[in-house]
Amino acid sequence: MIDGVQANERVIYENGESIELNLTATKSVSHCFIATAAYGTPMHGDINVLRDFRDEYLMTNAVGRTFVKIYYSTSPPIADAISENEGVRTVVRDGLVKPLVHISRLFVG
């Protein structure tokens, strides 16, 4: 989507031309900080599983939303520390992220 443009909105450019945008909402692509640090990329398929779990289960109830809020406020410095050391990345990826992905797959398509 275009930054700042909502679905089905008309955009008028400086030159006076306009286009009608028929966009549909897409799921959030916010970072899963710790998983991204563990894999070294936000594009790994396992991270998409975690995003799906967040969007389909955690964000649908108050307890889940609170967990996500706390996670987003506390995890960036933890992720920074993880990303700086390959050994730590491996331990977190294999010992934490992959088991969470396995469990999440039981709940998401």
N, C-alpha and C positions, 0 to 999 in steps of 0.2 A: 504494500500500500504506500501511498505518497504521504510523507510526514505531514501531519496537521490536516489531512483531508479525511472526512468521514465517508462512510458508504453512501452511494447514490447521491453524490454532491456534484454541483457544477463548479468547475475551476475556470477562472478568467485570468488569462495571462496578461502581462504588461502591454503586449502589442494589441490587446483588445479581443483576440481570439478566445474562444471558450470551447471546452469539451465537457460532455456529460460523462461522469464516471459511474459505472455500475459495478461497484466493488462489493464483495461479500466479506463479512467479518472473518478473520482467521484466528486461530488459537494463539495464545500468548507465546512469544518466543524468548521470554525473559530467561536469563542465564540460570542454570543450575550450577552455582559457583564451584562447589566442591567436586562434583562429577566432571565439570569442565577442566578443572585443575588436574584431576586424576588422569583424564584421558589426553589432555593437552590440546583439545579442540572442543568447541561447542556443537560440532556437527556429527559427532558419533551417534550411531543409532540407539545405543543404550540411553543416551541423554534424552532422546525423544521419548523413550518409554517413561522415564521419570517425569518429563514435562506432561505427558498424557495423564499420568497418575495424579500429578498436582492439579491439573485442570479439571479432570473428571471426578476426582474424589475429594482431595483436600480442600479445594476452593468451593466446594458445595456445602460446607458446614462450618459453623463458628469455630470449633476446635481446630479443624484443618486450616482455616484462614489464619488463626492465631499462630499456629505452628509455622506457616509460610512467612508470616510477618516477622517472627523472631528469627527464622532461618535467614531471611534476606538482610536483617540488620546485624547479624553476628557472623555470618559465614564469609564475607569477602576477605577479612584479614587471615582467616584460617586457610582459605583457598590460596591466597598469596604464598603462605608458608609451604603449602603442599606443592605448589607449582615450581618452587625453587629447588626441589631435591628429587631426583629420579627414584631413589629408593623409597622415599615417603610416598611418592605418586603411585608406585607399584603396590605398596602395602594398602593404601587407601582404596585404590582401584579394585584389587583382588579381595580385600578383606571387608570392605564396606559397600562400595558402589555396586559391584556385581551381585552380591547377595540381595541388595535392595532392588535392583533391576529384576532379578528373578522373582522376588515376591510381588513386585508391581505388575509383572506380566500376568500374574494370576488374576488381576483385577481389570486390566485394560485389554482391549482387542488386539 
